[in-house]
Amino acid sequence: MALQLLVCLSVISTSSCVSVQNHVVPKIEKAQISKVYTHELLQARCPEKKIVVALYPSGFMDNTGQRKSNSETSSFSTAITQDPSAYLIRALDKAGLNNCGFFTVVERIGLEAIAKERQLIRQTRSQFKEEDKLQPLIFAGLIMQGSVVGYESNVTSGGVGARYLGIGASKEYRTDTLTVSLRTVSVFSGRVLIEVLTTKTILSVRNSQDVFKFVAQGTELVEVENSFVENESMNVALQMAIESAVLQTIKEGYAKEYWK
């Protein structure tokens, strides 16, 4: 009996999927830095001509308003970055990169700075009586818009534990969900051509072990505890959700024959 319980404790402390009363710790694909650019996104089939897209300021933001959870004090820090557009631009730039590149992303967030710099070039050339020939800015046929529309914490939670003869171990888990919306809008008609929603599950796991023993003929108690918590990176999970949205946009565009 004792041997069986010790084996059970060992399984609890090392297993990634345990069950108690039909509640199972889910096997969720973890967000890892090495998987930021998925193989499928990099290998996306390229169209005959690159698709020129633009992303304007406030075109992709966090609309959840969620704050970081803190049980002890009030927190004014947001749970999600307030400018996820950088992740979207990077995902668009990497789409189909292993082939020929799918999108051409034109700068619109810093458009005012570009206009000022081009004006400075014209003024300088005019002073030196140089020929004023600046290449015109590339215009986009599509505008990407979207936002982080949902962040739900503690969607599911559970755990399992056991103790025998002063030796104990436990495992607890919690899952959060992140939802991203991405729209592709035609500049020429103003029509929303494609709209996708993607959801990423974020997993947090806490493992703990403890041992206690009475010494000095049962008059004193010695207890040792060890625990660690593993949380998925929110930013990496957001990157993966945005990449998934871009990949779905590419697939749906082919299905609707928007690009060939």
URTALIN-V502557 format. One record per pair of residues at least 24 apart in sequence whose ideal C-beta (glycine too) atoms are under 8 Angstrom apart, sorted by the first residue. I is the first residue (numbers start at 1). J is the second residue. D is the distance in whole Angstrom. If there is no record, write none. Layout:
i | j | d
I | J | D
I | J | D
//
This chain:
i | j | d
2 | 164 | 7
2 | 165 | 7
5 | 162 | 7
5 | 164 | 4
6 | 164 | 7
6 | 167 | 7
8 | 162 | 5
9 | 162 | 6
9 | 163 | 8
9 | 164 | 7
9 | 167 | 6
9 | 168 | 7
9 | 169 | 4
9 | 209 | 8
10 | 169 | 8
12 | 160 | 6
12 | 161 | 7
12 | 162 | 6
12 | 169 | 5
12 | 170 | 7
12 | 171 | 6
13 | 169 | 4
13 | 171 | 7
13 | 207 | 6
13 | 209 | 6
15 | 171 | 7
16 | 205 | 8
18 | 160 | 5
18 | 171 | 6
19 | 160 | 7
20 | 158 | 7
20 | 159 | 7
20 | 160 | 4
23 | 158 | 4
24 | 158 | 8
25 | 158 | 7
25 | 159 | 8
25 | 160 | 8
25 | 171 | 7
25 | 173 | 5
25 | 205 | 7
26 | 156 | 7
26 | 173 | 8
26 | 175 | 7
26 | 201 | 8
26 | 203 | 7
28 | 175 | 7
28 | 201 | 5
28 | 203 | 5
30 | 203 | 7
30 | 232 | 6
31 | 200 | 7
31 | 202 | 7
31 | 232 | 5
31 | 233 | 6
31 | 236 | 4
31 | 237 | 4
31 | 239 | 8
31 | 240 | 5
32 | 236 | 7
33 | 236 | 6
35 | 240 | 7
36 | 236 | 7
36 | 239 | 5
36 | 240 | 7
36 | 243 | 7
37 | 91 | 8
37 | 94 | 5
37 | 97 | 8
37 | 243 | 7
38 | 240 | 8
38 | 243 | 6
38 | 244 | 8
38 | 247 | 7
40 | 247 | 6
41 | 91 | 7
41 | 94 | 6
41 | 95 | 6
41 | 96 | 8
41 | 243 | 5
41 | 246 | 7
41 | 247 | 5
42 | 94 | 6
42 | 95 | 8
42 | 96 | 7
42 | 97 | 5
42 | 98 | 5
43 | 96 | 7
43 | 98 | 5
43 | 99 | 7
44 | 95 | 5
44 | 96 | 4
44 | 99 | 7
44 | 102 | 5
44 | 247 | 7
44 | 250 | 5
45 | 96 | 7
45 | 99 | 7
45 | 254 | 8
46 | 96 | 5
46 | 99 | 5
46 | 100 | 4
46 | 101 | 7
46 | 102 | 5
47 | 102 | 7
47 | 259 | 4
47 | 260 | 6
48 | 259 | 8
48 | 260 | 6
50 | 100 | 8
50 | 101 | 6
50 | 102 | 7
50 | 103 | 7
50 | 104 | 5
51 | 102 | 6
51 | 103 | 5
51 | 104 | 7
51 | 141 | 7
51 | 142 | 6
51 | 259 | 6
52 | 103 | 8
52 | 104 | 5
52 | 106 | 6
52 | 138 | 6
52 | 139 | 7
52 | 140 | 5
52 | 141 | 6
52 | 142 | 7
53 | 92 | 6
53 | 103 | 5
53 | 104 | 7
53 | 105 | 6
53 | 106 | 7
53 | 140 | 6
53 | 141 | 8
53 | 142 | 5
53 | 143 | 7
53 | 144 | 5
53 | 184 | 8
54 | 105 | 7
54 | 106 | 5
54 | 108 | 5
54 | 140 | 4
54 | 142 | 7
54 | 143 | 5
54 | 144 | 7
55 | 85 | 6
55 | 88 | 6
55 | 89 | 6
55 | 92 | 8
55 | 105 | 7
55 | 108 | 6
55 | 109 | 7
55 | 143 | 7
55 | 144 | 5
55 | 145 | 8
56 | 108 | 5
56 | 109 | 7
56 | 143 | 7
56 | 145 | 8
57 | 108 | 7
57 | 109 | 5
59 | 85 | 6
59 | 108 | 8
59 | 143 | 7
59 | 144 | 7
59 | 145 | 5
59 | 146 | 8
60 | 84 | 6
60 | 85 | 4
60 | 88 | 5
60 | 144 | 7
60 | 145 | 7
60 | 146 | 5
60 | 147 | 6
60 | 182 | 8
61 | 85 | 7
61 | 147 | 5
61 | 148 | 7
62 | 147 | 7
62 | 148 | 5
63 | 147 | 4
63 | 148 | 6
63 | 149 | 6
64 | 148 | 6
64 | 149 | 7
64 | 150 | 6
64 | 151 | 4
66 | 151 | 5
66 | 153 | 7
69 | 153 | 6
79 | 151 | 6
79 | 153 | 8
79 | 234 | 7
80 | 148 | 6
80 | 151 | 6
80 | 178 | 8
80 | 234 | 7
80 | 238 | 7
81 | 235 | 6
81 | 238 | 7
84 | 148 | 6
84 | 238 | 6
84 | 242 | 7
85 | 109 | 7
87 | 238 | 6
87 | 239 | 5
87 | 242 | 5
88 | 144 | 7
88 | 146 | 7
88 | 182 | 8
88 | 242 | 5
88 | 246 | 7
90 | 239 | 8
91 | 239 | 7
91 | 242 | 5
91 | 243 | 5
91 | 246 | 5
92 | 144 | 7
92 | 246 | 6
95 | 246 | 6
95 | 247 | 8
95 | 250 | 6
96 | 250 | 8
102 | 250 | 6
104 | 138 | 7
106 | 137 | 7
106 | 138 | 5
106 | 139 | 8
106 | 140 | 5
108 | 140 | 8
139 | 187 | 8
140 | 187 | 6
141 | 186 | 7
141 | 187 | 6
141 | 188 | 7
142 | 184 | 6
142 | 185 | 7
142 | 186 | 6
142 | 187 | 7
142 | 193 | 7
143 | 184 | 8
143 | 185 | 5
143 | 187 | 6
144 | 182 | 7
144 | 183 | 7
144 | 184 | 6
144 | 185 | 8
145 | 182 | 8
145 | 183 | 5
145 | 185 | 6
146 | 180 | 7
146 | 181 | 5
146 | 182 | 4
146 | 183 | 6
146 | 245 | 7
147 | 180 | 8
147 | 181 | 6
148 | 178 | 7
148 | 179 | 7
148 | 180 | 6
148 | 181 | 8
148 | 238 | 7
149 | 179 | 5
149 | 180 | 7
149 | 181 | 5
149 | 197 | 8
150 | 177 | 7
150 | 178 | 7
150 | 179 | 3
150 | 199 | 8
151 | 176 | 7
151 | 177 | 7
151 | 178 | 6
151 | 179 | 7
152 | 176 | 6
152 | 177 | 5
155 | 201 | 8
159 | 206 | 8
166 | 211 | 6
166 | 212 | 5
166 | 213 | 5
167 | 210 | 8
167 | 211 | 5
168 | 209 | 7
168 | 210 | 5
168 | 211 | 7
169 | 207 | 8
169 | 208 | 7
169 | 209 | 5
169 | 210 | 8
170 | 207 | 8
170 | 208 | 5
170 | 209 | 8
171 | 205 | 7
171 | 206 | 7
171 | 207 | 5
171 | 208 | 8
172 | 205 | 7
172 | 206 | 5
172 | 208 | 8
173 | 203 | 7
173 | 204 | 7
173 | 205 | 5
173 | 206 | 7
174 | 203 | 8
174 | 204 | 5
175 | 201 | 6
175 | 202 | 7
175 | 203 | 6
175 | 204 | 7
176 | 201 | 7
176 | 202 | 4
176 | 204 | 8
177 | 201 | 6
177 | 202 | 7
178 | 202 | 6
178 | 234 | 8
178 | 237 | 6
178 | 238 | 6
178 | 241 | 6
179 | 241 | 8
180 | 238 | 7
180 | 241 | 4
180 | 242 | 6
180 | 244 | 8
180 | 245 | 5
181 | 245 | 8
182 | 242 | 7
182 | 245 | 4
182 | 246 | 7
182 | 248 | 8
182 | 249 | 6
184 | 249 | 6
184 | 253 | 7
193 | 253 | 8
193 | 256 | 7
193 | 258 | 6
194 | 249 | 5
194 | 252 | 5
194 | 253 | 6
194 | 256 | 7
194 | 258 | 7
196 | 245 | 5
196 | 248 | 4
196 | 249 | 6
196 | 252 | 7
197 | 245 | 8
198 | 241 | 5
198 | 242 | 8
198 | 244 | 4
198 | 245 | 5
198 | 248 | 7
199 | 241 | 7
200 | 237 | 5
200 | 238 | 7
200 | 240 | 6
200 | 241 | 4
200 | 244 | 7
202 | 231 | 8
202 | 232 | 5
202 | 234 | 7
202 | 237 | 5
203 | 232 | 6
204 | 229 | 7
204 | 230 | 7
204 | 231 | 5
204 | 232 | 7
205 | 229 | 7
205 | 230 | 5
206 | 230 | 8
//
